[in-house]
């Protein structure tokens, strides 16, 4: 491993202002992948990112067509055949911003306040895209080389379930050869404690559409004899999960790997102030699957949530109709070893079974993603832990995240690569919600962690990653 | 009773084109009372109507302030103290038009097609407003007088539960003295058979608001431990009504007057082709309260329907959040002798009881209206029946409407007046739904029915209405 690198540290200190301006420029692009009207913004973000990668000194920067929002690729492969090759992943697309009236600032007009960068994507995941670019830039600017071979993939469809990524990975298997993958789309543990994520949940996201009468009907003239699609939808949604928090879809739990005693001890050992957490999100009571702790429920057990529902009249005042149709977006978080496609089929079968006569019910697939569990004792994981400890001054915790990064499983299954989840988001970043923000210390120190990580990997014995 | 009036008939034949133009002009005003932004349109409609009443020869035409959308008043009181005095009611406000994309024509650009007037309000209730104006105009133009004393009240808040009407009626009791009231806001029976409505349902319209976490939460990071407001709302809505169609709110049925054997025989005698009716609304199965027929369920039994529901993300694609809040508009149709305020209290108590910990639940009152039952054998009802038979060539059926016209109960309770529900809308008018229309034969013949009705009332023995 190289000695502490004062030249690079000085470079990073000197370029802070320019780096933050670039980060803000990047947030200004409303690259909301889930809303078709923002497709041009996604493409613009991809173009800007490719330019930044080139400027940083990386090579072969390219906006790659996928059939959807593009992937941005770049590499630097001059560390020699003995040096590790790492595939780096983050995503440049962001979540929608509604309800926009709940933001205390304009989501695409970034600003720095109280040591945080504000804006949609400031944390998830534009911060980590920028951190990787800046870490490489600093190394190349001060040393003229990187200690490892790096291939970068920045995706534009992570927030809309990565529809085209698997196909693109398959088609580019050759050029993506690597020893392992680093995915930077996770964060620190509550209390902003440095952490490495070792588990991610998968997802099965559906839309349930209920169609009733041809048109909205007068609820006075027809009410009492016609099946109300909104009422039917509520009943079906309610039937999906019991009051004990257990999902009632037959077969749902069949493939779930039960938590071992050791798993449960590890969860119990994590520092967690439930009262402070409840206070932060503004609720005075919790609920969940019987027999599991808060942390287990949120990361190691599958769930089912309504993400959106709509039917009939939603404006001000009363309107007396039986809605012609009703819709709900419902997603399940999955854990190892549930198969999303099997869960989708189980939901479809159950919904068909409980759909009442008098309405037509359809279950649309809005996206599937595999769950993932990664090994703590892999040398790439342990090198990441050393880089974190060297830069943040504290050894990382190991925990499971409740969210889904389907590409993790894609890298594992499609490319056959081990995955290290190295992420720096502060836990109170309000990802996906109004008032998203990123703690700038995580951003700045994280850039140094990434650079240190490449040095740590280069210092491993030759072949250590090829076990 | 006066002899058949050829002069008036000729006048009506000669003025048809002008009358239809006025009717179309009136539909062009988007007087949607339930949407605050349309308040100026309601006021404009009121002003136009007052002008038309004056032009028709009626007196004291006035746009009266109510605290909400105005009431339009006019009268003609020169038939003498022995002649009956009739209070006439219809409403100039209309329902919202969404989902506007389901209309096959622009809702506020009326047109005549296949013997129908097309447009929002073409039937409910601008047709009947215009019919009363034109009937009075024809009599005054050809005879210089009306056979009875008439007072007109045209309301602008019927479609948003008549919030200010009761107060206005109370404040104007003196000037509204009459023998009975005619309300024109109902229609013919299925098959477009002439009918007089003898029962109306009341209403209790609420909005259930469920508040959870302060902001939308990432469903991956929080899902499994946080109470989802949308899921909670679905469960509460589902708990309101059982699969047997019975409303589960304790006390809900306490005051319902049971149907007598005679009532049920009358319902059974009504012509009704259920298969054709199902085909018309586009459903292949029905449901409702066990033990009652279709017609009973829709008019003589109370109901509960979701009129609208919304929470979380409702745009295209997936968004992975736990919504911070969820809302449903829920209305109950009530029958004699249910009291809307008592039902509201019962719903509030039940919702409070079933609301889960972890969310805050509120039940807003969006409007209450009393149910009504009117006597078939009242001389004013029987005179209406003779007028219908003389003009439409067929004696009317007597039936109960499932909808609510709260003013009916207001006239009964506030002004102490018997009420005759004389309405002409074709049953397939799609009131409250996209593609509303009015059969022009009902409109034209109905104008003649109204004129004939005034003659029939004038022919009653003096004092016949003051039983």
Interface residues (C-beta under 8 A of the other chain):
Chain A: X34 X35 X36 X95 X96 X98 X99 X102 X159 X160 X161 X201 X203 X205 X212 X213 X214 X215 X216 X217 X218 X219 X220 X221 X222 X223 X224 X225 X226 X227 X228 X230 X231 X233 X234 X235 X237 X238 X241 X243 X245 X281 X282 X283 X284 X285 X286 X287 X288 X289 X294 X297 X298 X301 X302 X303 X305 X306 X307 X308 X309 X310 X311 X312 X313 X314 X315 X316 X317 X318 X319 X320 X321 X322 X323 X324 X326 X327 X328 X329 X331 X333 X356 X357 X358 X359 X366 X367 X401 X402 X403 X404 X430 X431 X432 X433 X434 X435
Chain B: X34 X35 X36 X95 X96 X98 X99 X102 X159 X160 X161 X201 X203 X205 X212 X213 X214 X215 X216 X217 X218 X219 X220 X221 X222 X223 X224 X225 X226 X227 X228 X230 X231 X233 X234 X235 X237 X238 X241 X243 X245 X281 X282 X283 X284 X285 X286 X287 X288 X289 X294 X297 X298 X299 X301 X302 X303 X305 X306 X307 X308 X309 X310 X311 X312 X313 X314 X315 X316 X317 X318 X319 X320 X321 X322 X323 X324 X326 X327 X328 X329 X331 X333 X356 X357 X358 X359 X366 X367 X401 X402 X403 X404 X430 X431 X432 X433 X434 X435
